[in-house]
Amino acid sequence: MLHERGQAGVLNYEFPQNFILNYKARLDELREKGYPIKTIRVKDNVWKYVLDGSVQKKDSWQAVRRQEKVKEMEMAGQERLI
């Protein structure tokens, strides 16, 4: 939905209407994966979420740490355990 809507964004009450009930957790997962999602307050309890297409997706800290660990293992001559 975020990708399809672009800069128009998705309002918080639209997620449950599209059967995305725990949308805050899904947004957190996307952010952890490196997707830049802006949160904009529209009014009182209405929020808009926008996938910021102008910013490149970046690796999450978990992905960066995994890559560092693989490099450490390779330098130590160990096989990759993935």
N, C-alpha and C positions, 0 to 999 in steps of 0.2 A: 504494500500500500504506500509506504513512504517513497519508494522508488517511482511508482506510477504517478503519484501526485506532484512530485518535484517540489518546487518552491511554494506551491499552494499549501502543502503540508496536510497533516491529518489531525483533526480535533480529538481530544481525549474521549468524548462520548461516541465517536464513530467506531472505535475499536470493538466495544461490546456488540454493536450493531452488526459487525462483520465476524462475530463469534471468536474474537480475540479477547478473552475474558481477563487474563492476567497480563495485560499489555505492559505494565511497568517492568515486570520481570523480563519480557521479551525485548524491551528497549534496552535494559541493562545488558542483556546478552549481546545484542548488536553493538553496543558501545564497547564491551569487553573485546569484541572481535575487531575493533578499530574503526567502526563506522561513526563518522561525525554527525551526531543528531542534535539539533538545536531545540531547546524548549522555550516557547514564547507564551507568556501569559496574555490571553485575549481579554478576559474579564473574570471576575470573582473565581468561579470554579471551572473555567474553561481554559484549556491549554492547547496549544498547537505544537506539533512535533514535525520538524522539517529535516530531511536528510540533506545535509549541506554538500551539494555536488561540487562546489568550488574547492573543497578540501579533499585531498587524496586520502583514501583509506590507509590507515597506518596499522602496523602490526600491534597486537595487544602485548602487554608486558609478559603474558604467559608464553606467547609465541616467540618473543625475543629471548626469553630465558631458555626455552627449549632449544633454540638455535645455538645459543652459547654453550649449553650442555653438550650438544652433539659435537661442536668444535673441540671442546675440552676432551671428549672421549676419543675423537679422531687423532688429536695430538698425542694422547697417551697410548695410541696404538690399539685401542679397544674397538670391537665391532659395534656398529650402531644397534641399539636395542629399541627399535620402534615398532 
